[in-house]
């Protein structure tokens, strides 16, 4: 047990852990939603179907990224680079945004990202999944399952935002003595 703690902190941390487990359970119990086999553009400007992004896996984790203009999206993606290889035996993992392919390629190279990136600007994918409207894009994640018959289902989603569990940086900021605005 850390020496700098209190019963109140320990109790709240346990409550948060239980709430996270409850949230995961609720998400696991949602009814999946069938989705179409959307088209994207890969780094070579070729069309690629959503079904192809799974690779050999049954599941696919798709990051909805606002592009290089969003410093938070860059920070999330930098963190995903470190965990990307851990998904290899469980699920496909891709990042999708609306940046031009040239921008994507240059920025990924600069950041050292090795995960696959796709452009969704010619598709209704981002809007249909709730991460875009007529004025804005939002960051988040959607997970999919490919069924034996080839159909694809959306099985879970989450939005990204300051303080979320998808970026460990927030939690380290919270441990510093000064309050940092996300």
N, C-alpha and C positions, 0 to 999 in steps of 0.2 A: 504494500500500500504506500503511495507517495506520502512523504512527510508533510507536504504543504497541501492539505485538504481539509475538509470539514464533513461532518455527518450530512449537512444539508447538500453539499456538492455531490457526495457519494449517492445520496438518495435520488437526486435529480438525474445523475448520470445513469443510474439503474432504470429510472422511469423512461428516459429517452431511449435506452436500449430496448425496453419492452415495447415502446411505441413504434420503433423502427421494425421490430418483428411483426407487430400487428399490421403495420402498413404493408409490409412484404406479403403477408398472408392475404390481405384484401386484394392486392394486385394479382396474386396467383389465382384468385377465385373469380376474376372478371371473365366474362365470356369473350373469347377471341373474335376479332372482326376480320372477315375476308377482305383482302385488298387486291387490286389489279397488279399485273406484272409491269410496273412502271419502267420507263426508259430513262437512262442517264447517259452522260458522256464521260468517257474515261480520259486519261491524260493524252492519249493518241487521237482524241476527237472521234472515237468510235462509239456507236450506240451500244449500251450494255443494259440488259434486263435486270430488274430487281432479283429475279430467280437466280441469276448468274453470280450475284454478289455473295451468296451463301458459300460458294466454293463447294467443298465436300461435306460441309456441316448442315445440320438440320435447323440450326438457329442462326440468326443474324442480329448483331447489335449495330444500329445505325445512329450515328451522331449527327444531329441537325446543328450546323455551325453557321454563324452569321457572316463569316468571312474575315479576311485579314484586318478589316477596319475595326473589329471588336477586340479590345485588349483582353477582355475576360474569356472570349472564345479561344483566343490564342493560348491563354494560360491553361484552360481546360485541356486543349489539344496537346499542349506540352506534357501535361500529366498523363494523358492517355498513351503517349509514346512509351512511357515507362511500363505500362501494364499491358500493352497491345499483345505482346508475345504470349502472355498468360492465357489469352482467349483461344489460342490456336487449336486446342483439342476440345473446346466446348462450343465455340460459335465463330462465325465469320464476324469481322469488325471492319466497318468503313465509316468515313466521314463524308458528308454530303453538304455542299453549300452552293451559292449562286455566283461565286467569283468566276472569272474567266479561267479557262484551263491554263493559260499562260501564267496568270497570277497565282493559281493554285500550285503549279509546279515550282515556280520560283520561290514562293513562300515556304512550301514544304521542305525544299532543299535548304533554305536559309535556317529553318527551325530544326532540321534534322529528323523530320517525320518520315517514318517508313510505312505507316499504315496506308491502305488504299484510299484515294480521294476521288469523288465523282461530282460532276456538275449537274444540278437539278433544275437549272433555269428554264429549260424548255419543257418541263414536266409540271403537272399539277401536284406532284408528290408532297412537297412541303406544305402547300395550302391544304390539301386533302387530309393530311395528318395533323393539322391544327397548329403548325409552326410558322404560318404566314397568313397575313391578310393583305388588303389593298395598300396599307401604309407601312407595315412592319414585318420583320422576321424575328423569330425568337429561338434561342438555343435550347437544346434538349436531346432526348434519346428516345428512340422507338426500337422495340425488339420484335422480331418476327419468327415464325415457325413455318418451315416448308413441309407440307404433308406428303404422304406417299403418292398421292394422285397429282402432285405438282402444284396444287393450290397453295397460296400463301396467306397466312393469318397474322394480323397484328396481335401480339399477346400482352404487351405492356408498354407504358410510356411514362416519361417524367420530364418536367421542365428543368432547366438549369437556371440558377440565380445565385446572387451573392450569399454566401454562407451555406450553400448546399453541401451534400455529402459526396458530390462528384469531383470536388477539388479539395485536396488536403491542405492547400495553402490557407484557406479560410480558418481552419481549425488551429493551425500554428499561429496565425495572427491573433486568435482569441487567447492564446497563452502568453502573449507579450503584455507588459504592464500598461502600455498606452492603448487606448481604443483606436482602432483603425476602421475607417469607413470603407465598406466594400464598394 
